[in-house]
Amino acid sequence: MRFLFKTDYEDDIKLFPHSGYYVSYGILLALLLAAPYMLSSYLMSQLVFVCIYATVGVALLILTGFTGQASLGHAAFLAIGAYTAAYLQKYNVPFPVYFLAAGLLTGIIGAMVGFPALRLTGIYLVIATISFALIVEEILARWESVTNGNEGMRIKTLSLLGVPVPRDSPAFYFLCLAVLVLTIVGTLNLLRSPTGRAFVAIRDSETAARSMGVNVALYKVKSFAISAAITGFAGVLFAHKLSFISPEMFTLQLSIEFIIVILIGGTFSLHGAVLGAIFIVMIDPFLTYLKDDMPGIIAGVAATFGAGKERAASIQSSVAAFASLNGLKGAIYGIIIMLFVLFEPLGIYGRWLKIKLFFQLFPLYKRATFKRQKIYVKSERNR
Amino acid sequence: MLDFVQQLVSGVALGCVYGLIALGFVLVYKATEVVNFAQGDLMMLGGFFAFTFIGMMGLNYWLGFAGAVAAMALFGMLAERVVVRPILGYPQFSIIMATIGLGYFLRSIAGMIWGTDDLKIETPFSQGVLRIGSLVLAYDKLSVIAATMILCTLLYLFFNKTTLGTAMRASSENMLAAYYMGIPVKRVVSIVWAISAAVATCAGVLLAPITFIHSNVGLVLGLKAFPAAVLGGFGSIPGAVVGGVLIGVIESMAGFYLPEGWKDVAPYIVLLAVLLLKPEGLFGLHVRKKV
C-alpha cells in the first residue's frame, strides 16, 4: 500500500496524485489510440457510442452527481445540440462554428431551465425535467420549418477544415475520443476550482452551503448550463454518428438510459460515466451474442454433462426461443437497474474501489467502510 | 355550448383516470415519502390480470374484477418486499430509479406473456349511453367517474379516520418515532403498497373499455398522472383527484380548441407553471427544514 505524503495544498488537488497514474492512464490512452487498428468495424462503431454516452454521462455527473440536482431530461439537451448542428449545416456553416454554436445554445437553454429549477428539489425537479423533455420532443415534432417534423433530418458527412470525416472512419472516432478526453479533463479542473467545490457543497447540504456564503442560485444555474452545454456538444457528434435524426430518437427512454449510465458506473466519480457508458452500449452486442451463440454453447455444455442428443437439441431450441423473445432487452434493463440500486448503489466504480481496498487492507477489510446512512425522518430529507 | 359540455364531461372522465393513478402515487408518497414510478405499470398489469380472469378464464365480470384486485394487492406487497423495503431510507433518487427499473421489467414481462396486441375486456358498461337532452354520455366514462369518487372518498376516510390510516401518516412523518410508538412500520408500508396496487388495478380495469390494454398503456398514462399529482400537491388524496380532473379537462379542451399538438403538451405546460408559481400544489403542505 502506498502512503501519499502531502506537504501543501497543491499536492491535495493534483490531477495525478502519484506517478502510477501516468503509467496506467498512459497505457489506457495508447490502447484507445490503437483501437481502430485492432477492433472490428462494428466494435469501433460501438466504441464511438461509448465516447458519446460517456460525454453525456460526465455532463450528467456534474449536475446530478456533484451538484445533486437530478435530471431526467438530458435527451432534450442532446436533441437541441443535434438539431442545431443539422440546421446550421444546411446553411453550410463550418463544423467548428456549429459545434460551438450548438454547445452555446444548449447551454443557454440549460440555464433557462435552471432558473425555474431553483425552487424545486427531489421528486419535483425530476418531474419538471421530464416535462421539459416531453415539451421539447413535441416542439421538435411540430416546428416543421426548422426541424422537418417527424420526417426527421439528414446530416451530411462531417467536414473538418475541408477534410471530410466519414462517420465510420477512425478519424471520427478520434474526434469523439478527443471531445471526451477534453470534457473529462475540463470537468476535473472545474471540480477542483471554487465552482466545483461550491457544487459539491450544494449537493451535501444546500442550507449549509448557503450559510457558508455560497450563492446557491448562481451555482445551480451554472451547473445546469455547463451540463447542458456538454450534452449539446455530445449531441452534435451523436447527430453525425447517426447521420439521421428524428424526434422519436430523443424520448424519455434515452434520458433514462443516460441516468442508468451514471447509476451503473457510479455517481461519485467521473470514472463512473465511462464505465457506465461501456456497460450500456455493450448490452446490445451482448444480446446479439446471447441470441446467436448462447443456445449452441449451452446445448454443448448439456451434451458434455450427459444429456442425450435429442435433449440437447430441445435445450438449444428453448434457449434460442428465450433469447429471441420480444422485449428481453427491456426486462434485462429493468433487472440491472434494480440489482444495482439494491446491491451496488456505488456502481461499478464503487465495486472496483471496494476490491482495491480489500487487497490493500487485507485481511482487515470491513464491509462497513462503504455503508451508507439511512434517514428515516421526513424533515431531514427536505433539504 | 353543447360541444363544450361534451368536451368537459369526457375531460372529467379522462381526468378521473389520471386521478386514480395519481391516487396510487399519493398513497405511497403519503405513507413512505417514496414516489413510485411504476404506478402506471401496476395499472397495466392489473388490466392484464383482469383480462386473464374475465377474457381467458371466462369468469363473471365482478368476480374477475375482485380477483384481479386481490391478486394485484398481493403483487404490490411482493414488489414492496423485494424492491422497496431494502432501500427505504436511502435518498429518494435511488428509490425512483428502482421503481423505474421495476416499470421496465413489468412492461417487458407483460409484453412477453400477453403479447403486444391491444386487448379488450367485455364489461357491463361497454355499451349503452345515457342521454340528457341532446347530451350523450357513455356508460363506460360514467363508470370511471363514479368509481373515482367512491374510491377517493373511501381512501380519504381511511387515511383520516381509522387507526391504520393514522399509523400510515405517522410513519411517513418519522419512521423511527413511529416504530418506537409500537406501529409495525414494515407491515404498514406493505399494506400501503397493497392498497395502491389495488387502486391501480381499479383504474386499469375501468380503463379497459376506453383505451384497451397493452403493455405500454401504463407508461403513457403514468406520465400524465404526474402533473395530476403535482397539481393537487403530492400527498393530498382529494388533491390527486382534483388535479387529475383539471389535467383531463385541460387536455381535452386543448385537443378541441387549440391546434394539433397542444393536446399532448398542455398538461406539462400547466405542470411547469404550477411548479414555478406554487410548488406545493393546490392542496399541499408547506414544509420547512430545521437547520
HADDOCK unambig.tbl for C-alpha pairs under 7 A between the chains (distance, minus, plus):
assign (segid A and resid 116 and name CA) (segid B and resid 276 and name CA) 6.11 0.50 0.50
assign (segid A and resid 122 and name CA) (segid B and resid 92 and name CA) 6.97 0.50 0.50
assign (segid A and resid 128 and name CA) (segid B and resid 272 and name CA) 6.25 0.50 0.50
assign (segid A and resid 131 and name CA) (segid B and resid 268 and name CA) 5.35 0.50 0.50
assign (segid A and resid 135 and name CA) (segid B and resid 265 and name CA) 5.83 0.50 0.50
assign (segid A and resid 325 and name CA) (segid B and resid 112 and name CA) 7.00 0.50 0.50
assign (segid A and resid 326 and name CA) (segid B and resid 112 and name CA) 6.46 0.50 0.50
assign (segid A and resid 327 and name CA) (segid B and resid 108 and name CA) 5.01 0.50 0.50
assign (segid A and resid 327 and name CA) (segid B and resid 111 and name CA) 6.91 0.50 0.50
assign (segid A and resid 327 and name CA) (segid B and resid 112 and name CA) 6.91 0.50 0.50
assign (segid A and resid 328 and name CA) (segid B and resid 108 and name CA) 6.68 0.50 0.50
assign (segid A and resid 330 and name CA) (segid B and resid 104 and name CA) 5.69 0.50 0.50
assign (segid A and resid 330 and name CA) (segid B and resid 105 and name CA) 6.29 0.50 0.50
assign (segid A and resid 330 and name CA) (segid B and resid 108 and name CA) 5.55 0.50 0.50
assign (segid A and resid 331 and name CA) (segid B and resid 104 and name CA) 6.16 0.50 0.50
assign (segid A and resid 331 and name CA) (segid B and resid 105 and name CA) 4.37 0.50 0.50
assign (segid A and resid 331 and name CA) (segid B and resid 108 and name CA) 5.27 0.50 0.50
assign (segid A and resid 331 and name CA) (segid B and resid 109 and name CA) 6.63 0.50 0.50
assign (segid A and resid 333 and name CA) (segid B and resid 101 and name CA) 6.99 0.50 0.50
assign (segid A and resid 333 and name CA) (segid B and resid 104 and name CA) 6.96 0.50 0.50
assign (segid A and resid 334 and name CA) (segid B and resid 101 and name CA) 3.98 0.50 0.50
assign (segid A and resid 334 and name CA) (segid B and resid 102 and name CA) 5.76 0.50 0.50
assign (segid A and resid 334 and name CA) (segid B and resid 104 and name CA) 4.83 0.50 0.50
assign (segid A and resid 334 and name CA) (segid B and resid 105 and name CA) 4.55 0.50 0.50
assign (segid A and resid 335 and name CA) (segid B and resid 101 and name CA) 6.52 0.50 0.50
assign (segid A and resid 335 and name CA) (segid B and resid 105 and name CA) 6.47 0.50 0.50
assign (segid A and resid 337 and name CA) (segid B and resid 98 and name CA) 6.39 0.50 0.50
assign (segid A and resid 337 and name CA) (segid B and resid 101 and name CA) 5.21 0.50 0.50
assign (segid A and resid 338 and name CA) (segid B and resid 98 and name CA) 4.99 0.50 0.50
assign (segid A and resid 338 and name CA) (segid B and resid 101 and name CA) 5.49 0.50 0.50
assign (segid A and resid 338 and name CA) (segid B and resid 102 and name CA) 6.84 0.50 0.50
assign (segid A and resid 341 and name CA) (segid B and resid 94 and name CA) 6.17 0.50 0.50
assign (segid A and resid 341 and name CA) (segid B and resid 98 and name CA) 6.06 0.50 0.50
assign (segid A and resid 342 and name CA) (segid B and resid 86 and name CA) 6.83 0.50 0.50
assign (segid A and resid 342 and name CA) (segid B and resid 87 and name CA) 6.57 0.50 0.50
assign (segid A and resid 374 and name CA) (segid B and resid 89 and name CA) 4.70 0.50 0.50
assign (segid A and resid 374 and name CA) (segid B and resid 90 and name CA) 5.32 0.50 0.50
assign (segid A and resid 375 and name CA) (segid B and resid 89 and name CA) 4.68 0.50 0.50
assign (segid A and resid 375 and name CA) (segid B and resid 90 and name CA) 6.42 0.50 0.50
assign (segid A and resid 376 and name CA) (segid B and resid 89 and name CA) 5.24 0.50 0.50
assign (segid A and resid 376 and name CA) (segid B and resid 174 and name CA) 5.96 0.50 0.50
assign (segid A and resid 376 and name CA) (segid B and resid 175 and name CA) 5.24 0.50 0.50
assign (segid A and resid 376 and name CA) (segid B and resid 176 and name CA) 6.12 0.50 0.50
assign (segid A and resid 377 and name CA) (segid B and resid 173 and name CA) 6.45 0.50 0.50
assign (segid A and resid 377 and name CA) (segid B and resid 174 and name CA) 4.38 0.50 0.50
assign (segid A and resid 377 and name CA) (segid B and resid 175 and name CA) 6.23 0.50 0.50
assign (segid A and resid 378 and name CA) (segid B and resid 172 and name CA) 6.90 0.50 0.50
assign (segid A and resid 378 and name CA) (segid B and resid 173 and name CA) 5.27 0.50 0.50
assign (segid A and resid 378 and name CA) (segid B and resid 174 and name CA) 5.76 0.50 0.50
assign (segid A and resid 379 and name CA) (segid B and resid 289 and name CA) 5.72 0.50 0.50
assign (segid A and resid 382 and name CA) (segid B and resid 289 and name CA) 6.07 0.50 0.50
assign (segid A and resid 383 and name CA) (segid B and resid 289 and name CA) 6.47 0.50 0.50
